[in-house]
Amino acid sequence: MKIENIRIVAFDCDGVMFESRHANQAFYNRILEHLGLEPLKPNQMDKVQMLTVDQALDYLVKDPEARREGRRFRLKMDYLDFVPMLEIEPDLKLLLAALRPRYKTAVATNRTNTMGAVLERFGLEGSFDLVVTAWDVENPKPHPESLEKILDAFSCRPDQMIYIGDSSVDQQAAELAGVLFAAYANKNLRADVYLESLGQLAQILGVDMHSNSGIIKHR
């Protein structure tokens, strides 16, 4: 992996920027309760964490009419009810401040209309040069379109971007886009680098998260 080539650092949202399992579980359980269905089972929760909301409802709700009602209901829901359950990953804000302006920063997520509320709640609205959600593409992850959209926006080659993700969906998207992949807290994935903290990424890229000037350390 040629670190010196990297110009874009892109993040998945859930499981990387935030620990979101409890929030997403409560979100889906509210929909399932409205439909008169049982709460999520652990294996179902593992699956829906990687999916868009529509994909998750396709997976969870077998009856077509109930699925349509689930989609109608979720558009009426206020995700702000669930945002307090999110836990921001330690060092995220420090890392983002240190990365810019040397690196472009981006998000590629399968979230849809909830992403704006999440960024606003945690004061991250201006921390990314580009945010690509499932609503911004025709084909969400694992299709590479969201990552290709980021590359096109900054006129970069695939080897100039590193994508940090925690799931097989992220891995597949990175591989199909040809970008470098950092597996976050998941050693079962194929990756160019494995991270247990966002601080490790700062060390790899040679940026100082604790400098007000954001000076790049000499390698």
N, C-alpha and C positions, 0 to 999 in steps of 0.2 A: 504494500500500500504506500503510495507516494504522497505523503502528507503535504509536501510543498505544492502539489497541484491543486489542492482543495480551495475552492472559492465560495462554496455554498454549504452551510450546515442546516440540514432539514430534520425536523422532529415529527414523530407520531405524537398524538396527544395522550390518549388513555394508556396508562401503564408506563409512560415515559415522562411527560411533563407533569402528569398528575396520577396519584393513586385514586382510581375512580370506581373500583369494583363495588363498593357499598352504595355509591350514588346511582350507578347504572342498575344495580339490582333493585333498588327501591323504585326507580323509574319504570322498569319493565314489570315489576310486581304490581304497580298501580294500574297499568294497562290490563294485565291479566286479571286482576281483581274486578275491574270494570266489566270484563267479558265473562266473568263467572268461572274463570279457570284457576288451576292450582298455581301456587308460586313457583318460581324458578328452582329447578334442581341444580346442584353444583356443576354437573357436566354441561347443562344447558347454559349456565352462566359463563363458563369457560368459552363456549362457542360464541355467544352473543357479544362478548367483549370485543371481538374482532370484526363484527359486521356493522353495516349501516342499519338504521332503525327499520327500514322496509325489509331488508334481508332478514333481520332478526324476527320480525313478525311473520314472514313467510316460513321461517323455521319453527317458530313456537306455536303458531295458530293454523290449524289444518283446515278449518271450515272457511271457505271463501268469503261468506257474508260477515262472519265474525272478524276476519282479517281486515275487511273494509271498514268495519266499525272501529277496530283498533287503530287504524290509520287516522280516521276522523277524530277519535278521542285524543290521540297523542298530539295532534295539531292544536288542540284546545288547552293542553296542559302547559303549565308554566314551569320551565326547567329551573327557574330560580329557586324553586322549592328544594331542589336537590343539590344545587351548587355548594351550600355549606358542608355537604358530606364529602366533597373533594378535598384531597390533601395535595398541595403543591409539592413537587419534588425538591428536596434540599439542593441549594446551589443553582437552581434554574435561573433566577433573576441575575445572580452574579455572573453566571456563564454567558447569558445573553448580552449583558453590558460589556463584558470583556471581548466577545466575538466581534462586535461591530465597532468601527466600520470596516475593519479588514475583511471580514467574511459577511456575505449575505446570509440572512437567517430566514427560514421558512417553516411552515407547518404543512404536512400532508396527512389528513385525517379522514376517517370514515364517518365522523360526526357530520351533522347537517346543520339545522337551524339553531342548535344549542351552542355552537362554538363561540359566537359573539358574546353571549352572556357569560361564558366561562372566562374569556379573556378580560372582559370588563370587570368582573368580580375580583380578579386577582391583579388588576392594574397592569395588564400585559398588552393593552390595545396597540401601543406603538413600538412593541419590542420585536416585531417581525416585519421583514420587508415584503413578505407575501404569505397569505394563508389560503390554502386550497382545501375545501371540504368536499364531501360527496356530492353536494349540490352544485359544485363548480365544474363537474366533469360528467361525461356521459357514462363512464365506466369507473366505478370506485375500486379501491384496492381489493384483491391482489392484482388487478390490471395496473399497468405502469403509467396510466394516463396522468394521474396527479403529479407524479415525479417528473414526467416529461414536460408537463406544463410549467413546472418550476425551472427546469433546464432552459426551456424556450424563453421564459420571461427574462432570464439573465444572460442569454446567449452563451451558455456554457456547455462543455462536453460532459458526458456521463462520469468520466474519471475526475472531474472537478467538483463533484458533489458527494457528500457523505450523508447517509440517512440513518437516523437512530430510531429503532423500533424494537418491539418486544414480542412480536407474534409471528407465526408462519405466514400470515397475510402480508406483513411488512417485508419479511424476507423475500417472498415471491415477487412482490412489486419491485424491490430493489434489484433483484436478479434480472428481471425482465427489462428494467430500464437501463441496466448495465452500470448502476452507480455503486459506490462503496457502501457497505452495510455494517452498521454497528449494532450488535445485539445487546439490548438493555435488560439486565437481570434475567437472562434466559440463555443458558449454555447449551440448550438442546437445538438451537438454530445454527444454520450455516452462516458464517459471518467473517468479515475481514478483521474485526476487532470485537472483543467482548468487554462490556462495561458493567460495573456494579454500582457506579455513581456517576453523576454528570461531572463531578470534579475530575474524574479520570479522563474525560474527554478534553478538558482544559489542558491537562498535562500532555496528552498526546499531540494536541494542536500547538502547544507551546504558548498558551495565553495565560496571563496572570489575572485570576479572578479577584484578587485582593488589592489591585492597583487602581486608584482613581483615574489614572491616565489611560488605562487599558493597553499599556505598552506590551508589545510582543516580546517574550523572552528570547534570547539567543539560544539556538539549539547547538 
